[in-house]
Each structure stands twice: as C-alpha cells, then as structure tokens.
Amino acid sequence: MTLDLLPIGQDAVITAVGGEGALRCRLLDMGLIPRTVVRVEKVAPLGDPIELRVRGYALSLRKEDARNIQVEVHEA
C-alpha cells in the first residue's frame, strides 16, 4: 500500500521510498526512511495535503509525493 491510501489514525511502517533524484533525497531528508513508523493525522478539506506524524514531529506532504512511499500496516 502507498502512504496516500493510509486511513487517518492508522500506524504503518515505511518499507520503501521511491521517486527520482531530488524528490527521493528530499523525502529521505525529511525522515521518511524505511523501517520508520508513520501515522496520518489529518487530511486537508479538499484531500491534499496530508499531515503525518513521523519521528515525533508533524509533516505535511502532498498526496502526489506520498504515492512514492510504500508502507505496511503496523500491528500494535
């Protein structure tokens, strides 16, 4: 599943980060690296962007960019 499809309040573990060149580097620099737990906190009224909780901070990300991140649902 990709990060843009994760429901609000659901925890997941990042399994892979896609994208090309600068986009992939930017995602990794923001802390979106494999084996990191991430949670969707909010979605904007029109559906884009989404707010994530990752490594203890809030991060807003466009859905287009979130489609490049593969996640696996985290069992609590």
N, C-alpha and C positions, 0 to 999 in steps of 0.2 A: 504494500500500500504506500502511497505517497503522502507527504505531510499535509498537503492541501485537502485531503479527504478525511483526515483525523477529526472525530467529533469533539466538540467543546468539553473540556474537563477530563478527557482521556489521556493517560500517560502512554508514551511509546518510546522505544529505543531506536535511535538512528542506526541504520545498517549500512547505508551508502550515500555518498554525496556526489551527484552528477553535475552537469553543467560544463561549460567550456571556458578555459582561460581565466580571465579576470573574475567572472562570476563565481566560479568554483573557489578561487582563492578568497574572495570576499566572504562567501558562506563559511568557509573553514575559519577565517579570521574572527568571525562573529561567535565562534564557539560551537558551531553546528558540525561536530565531528562524529565519526562512527563510535558507537557504544555510549553515547550521551543520552540521558533521559530528557525528553521534551514533552511539554503539555500545551495544548491550545487553550488559552484563557478567554479570549474574546474574538469576535468576528465583527468587522465594521458593518453598519446597516446595509450597505449595498454589496456586502460579501468580500470586499477587498480593501485594505489589507487584513491580515490576521495577526493577533497578538499572541506570542508564545512565551512560555516560562522555560528558560534554559539556563542552567548553571547559576540559579539564584537571581537572575535579572529578567526584565521584560524586554522582548524583542518584537518589533513589528516587521512583518515580511509580506511582500506581495505574493499572491497566490501563484503567479507565474513562476516566481523563484522557488516557492515551496514545492512545486511539482518536480523539482530536480532532486528532492531529498526522499530517499526510501526509508520507511520506518516499519517497525514490527511492534504490535501492541504489547505493552508491558503489563504483565500479570503481577498484581500487588500481593 
